[in-house]
Amino acid sequence: MPQVGNKKFPYTAKGKAMAKKEAKKTGKKMTSAYMKYEKMEPKAEKMKEAKMGMKKTAKKAVKKMAKKK
């Protein structure tokens, strides 16, 4: 859905045109929910990788503790 500032426009050709016009008029950037999702996706992937890394580190720590006993 196209958005300029806090103002939302319908996801149609007419809505996109209205959003572009509003962006030009106000000097603000036109964004869309789809673009925001694309920006969030890499962060989610990094979080998954970090979580996997933590699991591996925890497994190593458990193995070390078992060897000490």
C-alpha positions as CSV (number, residue, x, y, z in Angstrom):
1,M,0.0,0.0,0.0
2,P,1.6,3.3,-1.0
3,Q,2.1,5.7,1.8
4,V,3.4,9.3,2.1
5,G,4.1,10.3,5.7
6,N,1.1,8.9,7.7
7,K,-1.3,9.2,4.7
8,K,-2.1,5.9,3.0
9,F,-3.4,5.3,-0.5
10,P,-5.1,2.4,-2.2
11,Y,-2.9,-0.1,-4.0
12,T,-4.2,0.7,-7.5
13,A,-2.8,2.6,-10.4
14,K,-4.8,5.6,-9.4
15,G,-3.7,5.3,-5.7
16,K,-0.1,5.1,-6.7
17,A,-0.4,8.2,-8.9
18,M,-2.1,10.0,-6.0
19,A,0.7,9.0,-3.7
20,K,3.4,10.2,-6.1
21,K,1.6,13.5,-6.5
22,E,1.3,13.9,-2.7
23,A,5.0,13.0,-2.3
24,K,6.0,15.6,-4.8
25,K,3.7,18.2,-3.2
26,T,4.9,17.6,0.4
27,G,8.6,16.7,-0.4
28,K,8.2,13.5,1.6
29,K,9.2,10.0,0.3
30,M,6.6,7.6,-1.0
31,T,6.9,4.2,0.7
32,S,4.9,1.0,0.6
33,A,4.4,-1.9,3.0
34,Y,6.1,-4.2,0.5
35,M,9.3,-2.2,0.6
36,K,9.2,-2.2,4.4
37,Y,9.0,-6.0,4.4
38,E,12.0,-6.3,2.1
39,K,14.0,-4.1,4.4
40,M,13.0,-6.3,7.4
41,E,13.8,-9.6,5.8
42,P,17.6,-9.4,6.0
43,K,17.4,-8.5,9.7
44,A,15.2,-11.6,10.3
45,E,17.8,-13.7,8.5
46,K,20.6,-12.3,10.7
47,M,18.6,-13.1,13.8
48,K,18.1,-16.7,12.7
49,E,21.9,-17.0,12.0
50,A,22.7,-15.6,15.5
51,K,20.3,-17.9,17.1
52,M,21.8,-20.9,15.4
53,G,25.3,-19.7,16.5
54,M,24.1,-19.5,20.1
55,K,22.8,-23.1,19.9
56,K,26.1,-24.3,18.6
57,T,28.0,-22.4,21.3
58,A,25.7,-23.9,24.0
59,K,26.3,-27.4,22.6
60,K,30.1,-26.9,22.8
61,A,29.8,-25.7,26.4
62,V,27.8,-28.8,27.4
63,K,30.4,-31.0,25.8
64,K,33.3,-29.3,27.6
65,M,31.4,-29.6,30.9
66,A,30.8,-33.3,30.3
67,K,34.6,-33.9,29.5
68,K,35.6,-32.2,32.8
69,K,33.5,-34.6,34.9
